[in-house]
Amino acid sequence: MAVAPADKRKIVKKRMTKFSRFQADRFKRMNPAWRKPRGIDCRVRRRFKGVTLMPNIGYGSDKKTKYRSPTGFYKFLVRSPADLEMLLMHNEKYAIEIAHSIGAKKRKEIIARADQLRLQVTNRFARMRAEENE
């Protein structure tokens, strides 16, 4: 059906867990999304041993594998069958993802054209099961 990615480089993630906000585990009202601590005495800001780690540039991904999905392809959002023509020669680099607002009829057209171009579709079966039951 679809082809394997041309670049078989291994994707290395330096850290898989999200950086959570300092002391967000102690208070329910506190959003766990990262915020830089700015207190004058804060142990995290001063980078003491054994405390919450702060994100910094060293955790960044390799330039060559950045934004890749685990399958090895880059995501390409498609809103119409005409968008697929841009990927005519790039089926080993990009996998398409059909936009969430696209209806079932247009999805069928996009998937049919993607199969002709040997493109991988990440959300191939979205909104298809309800259509078959009718």
Disulfide bonds with the S-S distance in Angstrom:
none
